Amino acid sequence: MAISYSAPVKDLMFLFDDVMAMQENFEHLNDGELATPDVVSAILSEAGKFCENELAPLYQSGDEGCIWDAGVVTTPTGFKEAYRKFVDAGWTSLSGDPAYGGQGLPSSIMIAVNEMLATSNWAWSMYPGLSEGAVATLEAHGTEAQKDQFLGKLISGDWSGTMCLTESHCGTDLGQMKTRAEPMDDGSYRINGTKIYISAGEHDLTDNIVHIVLAKIPDGPSGTKGISLFIIPKYLVAADGSVGERNGVQCGSIEKKMGIHGNATCVLHFEDATGFLIGRPHDGMQSMFTYMNVARIGTAAQGVAAAELSYQGASTYAKERLAMRSLSGVKNPDGPADPIIVHPDVRRMLLTQRAVAEGGRAMVVYASRFADIYRSGKTEKARTDAEARLGFCTPILKGFLTEMGFYSANLGVQVFGGHGYVREWGMEQIVRDSKISTLYEGTTGIQAIDLIGRKVLMDKFFQLKLFSSDIMQFAAQFLPWKRDPQFSVMWKKAAKLVLLTMKWRYLAMRVGARSKRNRDNAGAASVDFLMFSGYLYMAFMWAKMSLEAHKQLAEGRGDAEFLKAKIHTADFFFAKMLPATDALGKQILAPLDSVMQMPESSF
Amino acid sequence: MAISYSAPVKDLMFLFDDVMAMQENFEHLNDGELATPDVVSAILSEAGKFCENELAPLYQSGDEGCIWDAGVVTTPTGFKEAYRKFVDAGWTSLSGDPAYGGQGLPSSIMIAVNEMLATSNWAWSMYPGLSEGAVATLEAHGTEAQKDQFLGKLISGDWSGTMCLTESHCGTDLGQMKTRAEPMDDGSYRINGTKIYISAGEHDLTDNIVHIVLAKIPDGPSGTKGISLFIIPKYLVAADGSVGERNGVQCGSIEKKMGIHGNATCVLHFEDATGFLIGRPHDGMQSMFTYMNVARIGTAAQGVAAAELSYQGASTYAKERLAMRSLSGVKNPDGPADPIIVHPDVRRMLLTQRAVAEGGRAMVVYASRFADIYRSGKTEKARTDAEARLGFCTPILKGFLTEMGFYSANLGVQVFGGHGYVREWGMEQIVRDSKISTLYEGTTGIQAIDLIGRKVLMDKFFQLKLFSSDIMQFAAQFLPWKRDPQFSVMWKKAAKLVLLTMKWRYLAMRVGARSKRNRDNAGAASVDFLMFSGYLYMAFMWAKMSLEAHKQLAEGRGDAEFLKAKIHTADFFFAKMLPATDALGKQILAPLDSVMQMPESSF
């Protein structure tokens, strides 16, 4: 059996056209007029087909992994051909700057496409995915000359990009970095050092690889303030823009990992490599934040991907596999047993996966509106405001959705029972692949401290209040529905949302007050607070989707089965998943001593 | 870096000698007088050393896996030598029947040893582990002649055993089984069929393998009532007891799996194999329950193993790895950063793992008292009562501890960040290995329906009331502590236990009432109810352990650091983990519609 993939284009269009009214948002963008409903629909459909037909068939075979031989990396069979088709069809240039050959479409469309790429072939999708980070960094911080030299080839997909941050002794704490950049007379830098965990750091898909590398220029400030950002191409670029001589960067080895075997995770040795400074010296960390916002929303979408693919596998299996009889009476009298989807606990698992996949997709699309304005809003103020709004959503999306995606992937294995543990069915691969999403681009713990520390407390609750007032305003729309008994469930959802939002604000204030006494209080509450925020954000999305579904059903519009399934899944989410916030609320307020009192020596 | 293992002998002795007063229980056993405190201590210490020195070093290398070649399976390097040492030291015979060369010690001691075996090398430990199932089945249901023929060699470890249940189209629902057993004139049976997922089904560790196989005798009742149990040795046994000619069983292949690569998971083809009936015809399922109780408590201990090993790796790393500064002030001023154990969220993860490992260990030891009496209690009534008590604990232990063990293993990866995802550190292997525990011997969903259906509702709450009255009686001991302000935390734990126990009984009653209207209510609530039960059971254990620690500290006995760490971990469990029951309580009572209303076609 092989995993097959059916792209959720209909669901994406429901979000883009109906729930989120993305067209209204596009009107506030410099490049928004290109993204007409027809264009969006055509792009998502075509991208979906590419994922279904070209990438999904390589998902399981790609698990055989990359081969490293004397610095040369060969990707799994079929990866190169698929990449060539991807480039030829213009997919890499979707939201690239038109001045450099891009199609100039809003980021939200690329983010939606990225979800489908990640679902159909996570490891493969990281190759073009990493290039997006390099493109975003160069677009925002590169000189015109650098853009001329590198952007066109990156946007066309002829070259790919990487982000080189981690060293063996430091990942999160980049201030400890040892890679050195020595200024040369010609304005370039000579780079020496070793980077690890460089995704797509070496491969056979493109003629050149453009490494974006963090390094320290001697005599700069210590810690993260002394870090600068460099372009280090694998091959230096000749005057005519063609690939020139080999630069001093070598892939020393690739890691043996739990999953994403099809993506080469490289140790890169920079030995007297020639690098070109991006932005100002010592300002590299600031420039990296541009990349991180892009990367983290992409990683959040990988959480959706894990839940979606695992759901598709598990729901198909649950309708076919016969085992035991329904407790409430035989459902398949002609067969030797009932299909396992009749069993309530199997449904609980499937509906959890579905609620995460569809609810998470809505969360990502909701935030991608801010990404669009941040990138090409018409005014500086609009862009700055959107950056702050996106910055608030990002750790919640990344932390919550990757944890929930991984959890969902595990439920998919449970639905298969013992078969789920065996590689041939593909379900355990989703678990192995998706585990990376809770680790890279900042672990869940790092997202959590970013949220409670930087985005809530240092922000003095400003963004938190903005987000909660969005929820409150939305919930007010439900009021007219209160009198209609048919929609009492809807009304209850709105009431629940209001109460939870008030609780969220209360919890944030309490953590803030405690944190003034001892800042460890913020750390101890951080992951529980992040998860609470994620559940609330997802509840908001499920309420939005079910309101839209109710409206369309009442007006006789849309696909009734699709809309009813939205309402059923929303009901499930509110009844069976949202109660997690009851536990989280208490955990957030647990006494600090319970975490800190044990002396280090007792561990 | 390689994972190292330090056996928790001290913790086990704290449980055996102090918290559970196992010696009192041993007095009620036929074979209990052998297990003096000194003997128990010596056995656990020596077993711990064996695990530390012989098995742990093979843990990561064993992940390279077994090799199958034309029906012959070669285990990873070192496995065979370690097995030989294990047999020579007499470990396989620990709790075997003395009439067949066993040492006749109580099961609880073997269960404790098994936890250490599983922790130090999960895949390896399954080889002797499976033999225990075969031994238990033969001891309980074999004829004297069968025992003479097979038990001695199984108990000595010269031969190993397997349990052959699953076929490709049925695992849980064994009534659909297709393997056939045709009676022969000589009283033996001719067996034909294919079994899959047979752990340790073929290997190079022993001269012979004794398969215990479920098959159907023609013209028997349909479904599970028509299943019989057979002994099918790989080599027929000659008259003198030596290994004779090859039987008709072949290993067709071994599975590629997510983990436990060092254990061969075999497809076994039985082609005109000669089998010997165990017990009466068509009574195989009943006999299997003997095995299942043994196997499921062993699997529960694997949940403890996952948490323990991952905790050991993560706590060591957290004290060494330097990253960022503590939010509450620099803790390591001479280093470039603080060790990550200063960060509250890292402590949250470590303490969760530790609470699961130590709390889970206590849960297993608590239930192993019932296993001891069930196996060798002095009266029939004592044995029957203990069987029922063990049967009630078993699904909670197996379902809850394997889920929590897997969760803990994942936290261990999180503590390592990106390094956790790379194979060389060994942390991701624990995740991959431990995932099987939530699947084999009945998935979590199967444990959950066994608990709520068979062990709670069909039992008319009898065992549930017995277990809750144990908790209530225990909590009453805390009353004298109320007046002493030093122990107010203890008193609060007792109050919490009482309230939760009352809630547990209330929830069970409510599910029962709903289930009368529609039995799907039991299924929909089942896993949440199982997890609630697990948290309560674990809270009971943590309260017991911290009461004992407080007592010893007050009396100036014991190792103060060890005892204080128990209290600190208990505080953590009550403050940061037990609130999960708030969510579970609501999830248990969620409306059935939220799970069942979506039509099958919409999935």
Interface residues (C-beta under 8 A of the other chain):
Chain A: T166 H169 C170 G171 T172 D173 G175 Q176 Y197 E255 K256 K257 M258 G259 T265 S315 A318 K319 L322 A323 M324 S326 L327 S328 P336 A337 P339 I341 V342 H343 P344 D345 V346 R347 R348 M349 L350 L351 R354 F406 N410 V413 Q414 G417 G418 H419 G420 Y421 V422 R423 E424 E428 V431 R432 K435 I436 T438 L439 Y440 T443 T444 G445 A448 I449 G453 N518 R519 D520 N521 A522 G523 A524 S526 V527 E561 K564 A565 H568 T569 D571 F572 F574 A575 K576 P579 A580 T581 D582 A583 L584 K586 Q587 A590 P591 L592 D593 S594 V595 M596 Q597 M598 E600 S601 S602 F603
Chain B: T166 H169 C170 G171 T172 D173 G175 Q176 Y197 E255 K256 K257 M258 G259 T265 S315 A318 K319 L322 A323 M324 S326 L327 S328 P336 A337 P339 I341 V342 H343 P344 D345 V346 R347 R348 M349 L350 L351 R354 F406 N410 V413 Q414 G417 G418 G420 Y421 V422 R423 E424 E428 V431 R432 K435 I436 T438 L439 Y440 T443 T444 G445 A448 I449 G453 N518 R519 D520 N521 A522 G523 A524 S526 V527 E561 K564 A565 H568 T569 D571 F572 F574 A575 K576 P579 A580 T581 D582 A583 L584 K586 Q587 A590 P591 L592 D593 S594 V595 M596 Q597 M598 E600 S601 S602 F603
